[in-house]
């Protein structure tokens, strides 16, 4: 498939929630994080009586963790994902709101968060006394080689890392870790579709503005030189007073 066809397909392809299965085989991952977020979340769900999932996306991960506690809620601030999450999670009894302000304070003994930027004051407000906060975050230096290859601006939150998150949270941190793995983009259509979904990676990304760089990357890819970038993550577990 030539450059124009790949770009057209990437721009026309439907995408909802955080289901990246459409890119299976076209974007691959080498390496693993030294922790398993899903296992950690599941372990804490086993004893939780109330749960809030921040930034649930389309509800894909939260639904996979069922059965859920008697009181379960979620937030999703990305407007296209909100109806997707509500449709998936309503049958599980999960209330989904656009913002955590929709929920009263001191009412969740477990708050989960995979990849959603958060307001530390809101996390503290939402947690019941002795409640637990588990989060996995995307570093501000995530996939920085991608931005460099496009000649685009760096991520606006470049300084967001484990040290910054831990310093600003205001809870007792009981565990933390950081890790990385390699993400490989095998065709230019996959890269463009990814940037459609993760629109904050290259702020203001438009194919027309980056066409020269995209064509050069496409030529590299069809010659067996895919684009490799380092995915950077960190995670922490914290307890409210």
C-alpha positions in Angstrom: 0.0 0.0 0.0 1.4 3.4 -0.9 1.8 6.5 1.2 -1.5 8.2 0.2 -3.6 5.0 0.8 -2.1 4.5 4.2 -2.7 8.1 5.2 -6.3 8.0 3.9 -7.1 4.8 5.8 -5.5 6.2 9.0 -7.6 9.4 8.8 -10.8 7.6 8.0 -10.5 4.6 10.4 -13.0 4.7 13.4 -11.4 4.8 16.8 -13.1 4.8 20.2 -12.2 4.4 23.8 -8.6 3.2 24.4 -8.9 0.0 22.3 -5.7 -0.1 20.4 -6.3 -3.6 19.0 -6.8 -2.0 15.5 -3.0 -1.5 15.5 -2.1 -5.0 16.5 0.9 -6.2 14.5 1.4 -2.7 13.1 2.6 -1.3 16.4 4.6 -3.7 18.5 6.2 -3.6 21.9 9.5 -5.1 23.1 10.1 -5.5 26.8 7.9 -5.3 29.8 7.4 -3.1 32.9 8.7 -4.5 36.2 5.1 -4.5 37.6 1.7 -5.6 36.4 -0.9 -2.8 36.8 -3.9 -5.1 36.2 -2.7 -7.6 38.8 -2.1 -4.8 41.3 -5.5 -3.3 40.7 -7.2 -6.7 40.9 -5.4 -7.5 44.2 -6.7 -4.3 45.8 -10.2 -4.7 44.4 -10.5 -8.0 46.3 -10.9 -6.1 49.6 -12.4 -2.8 48.4 -16.0 -1.9 49.1 -16.0 1.3 47.0 -14.1 2.2 43.9 -13.4 5.1 41.6 -11.5 4.7 38.3 -10.1 8.0 37.0 -9.8 8.3 33.3 -11.5 5.1 32.4 -11.2 5.6 28.7 -13.9 3.4 27.1 -14.1 1.4 30.3 -12.2 -1.5 28.7 -9.8 -2.2 31.6 -12.3 -1.6 34.4 -14.8 -4.0 32.8 -12.1 -6.6 32.6 -11.6 -6.4 36.4 -15.2 -7.4 37.2 -16.7 -8.3 39.6 -16.4 -4.8 41.1 -17.2 -3.5 44.6 -20.8 -2.7 45.5 -20.2 1.0 44.9 -18.2 1.6 41.7 -17.8 4.8 39.7 -15.5 6.1 37.0 -14.6 9.4 35.3 -13.7 10.1 31.7 -12.8 13.6 30.6 -12.3 12.9 26.9 -15.8 13.7 25.4 -15.7 11.0 22.6 -15.0 8.3 25.2 -17.7 9.2 27.6 -20.7 7.5 25.9 -18.5 4.5 25.1 -17.6 4.1 28.8 -21.2 4.6 29.9 -22.5 2.0 27.5 -19.9 -0.6 28.5 -20.0 0.1 32.3 -23.6 0.7 33.0 -24.5 -3.1 32.9 -21.9 -3.5 35.7 -23.6 -0.8 37.8 -20.8 1.7 37.3 -21.7 5.4 37.4 -19.6 7.3 34.9 -19.1 11.1 35.1 -17.0 13.6 33.1 -15.2 14.9 36.2 -14.4 13.7 39.7 -16.2 16.8 41.1 -19.4 14.9 40.4 -18.7 12.7 43.5 -18.7 13.6 47.1 -15.5 13.5 49.2 -14.3 10.8 51.6 -16.3 8.2 49.8 -13.9 5.8 48.0 -11.6 3.4 49.7 -9.9 2.6 46.4 -9.0 5.1 43.6 -7.5 3.6 40.5 -5.8 5.6 37.7 -4.1 4.3 34.7 -2.6 7.1 32.6 -4.9 10.0 33.6 -3.3 13.2 34.7 -4.8 14.1 38.1 -5.3 16.9 40.6 -3.6 15.7 43.9 -6.1 17.7 45.9 -9.0 16.0 44.2 -7.5 12.5 44.9 -7.1 13.4 48.6 -10.7 14.8 48.7 -12.1 11.6 47.2 -10.3 9.1 49.3 -11.9 7.8 52.5 -9.7 7.8 55.6 -7.2 5.0 55.1 -8.1 4.7 51.5 -5.7 3.6 48.7 -4.6 5.3 45.5 -3.0 3.2 42.8 -1.8 4.9 39.6 0.3 4.1 36.6 1.4 7.2 34.7 2.9 8.1 31.4 6.2 10.0 31.8 6.5 13.4 30.1 9.4 12.0 28.1 7.3 9.2 26.7 8.0 8.4 23.0 10.2 11.5 22.7 12.0 9.9 19.7 8.7 10.1 17.8 8.5 13.8 18.4 12.1 14.2 17.3 11.6 12.2 14.2 8.8 14.4 13.1 10.6 17.6 14.1 7.7 18.5 16.3 7.6 20.2 19.7 8.5 18.1 22.7 5.7 16.9 25.0 4.4 20.0 27.0 4.6 18.0 30.3 8.2 16.9 29.8 9.1 17.2 33.5 6.3 14.9 34.7 8.0 11.9 36.3 7.9 9.8 39.4 9.8 12.3 41.5 7.4 15.1 40.6 4.3 12.9 41.2 5.5 11.7 44.5 6.5 15.1 45.8 3.1 16.7 44.9 0.7 14.0 45.9 0.4 14.7 49.7 -0.3 11.0 50.7 1.9 8.4 52.3 3.6 6.5 49.5 4.0 2.8 50.2 5.4 1.6 46.9 6.7 3.1 43.6 8.5 2.0 40.5 9.5 3.2 37.0 10.3 1.3 33.8 10.3 1.5 30.0 9.9 -0.6 26.9 10.4 -0.1 23.1 7.4 0.8 20.9 7.9 0.1 17.2 5.8 1.7 14.4 5.9 -0.5 11.3 3.9 1.6 8.9 3.1 5.2 8.5 -0.7 4.7 8.7 -0.3 3.1 12.1 1.8 6.1 13.3 -0.9 8.6 12.0 -3.8 6.7 13.6 -1.8 6.5 16.8 -1.3 10.3 16.8 -5.0 10.8 16.1 -5.9 8.8 19.2 -3.1 10.2 21.4 -3.5 13.8 20.2 -1.4 15.3 23.0 1.8 13.5 22.0 2.5 16.0 19.2 0.3 19.0 20.0 -1.5 20.4 16.9 -0.5 17.4 14.8 -1.8 17.6 11.2 -0.7 15.4 8.3 -0.4 18.5 6.0 2.0 20.2 8.5 4.3 17.1 8.8 3.9 15.6 5.3 7.6 15.9 4.4 8.7 14.1 7.6 6.0 11.5 7.3 7.0 10.7 3.7 10.6 10.3 4.8 9.6 8.0 7.7 7.4 6.0 5.2 10.4 5.5 2.9 12.4 4.2 5.9 9.6 1.9 7.0 9.2 0.2 3.6 12.9 -0.3 3.5 12.8 -2.2 6.8 13.7 0.6 9.1 10.6 1.1 11.4 10.4 4.0 13.8 11.4 2.9 17.4 10.6 5.0 20.4 10.9 4.4 24.2 7.7 4.2 26.2 8.3 5.4 29.7 6.0 4.7 32.7 6.0 5.0 36.4 3.6 3.9 39.1 2.9 4.4 42.8 0.7 3.2 45.6 -0.3 5.6 48.3 -2.5 5.6 51.4 -4.6 8.4 52.8 -4.3 9.4 56.5 
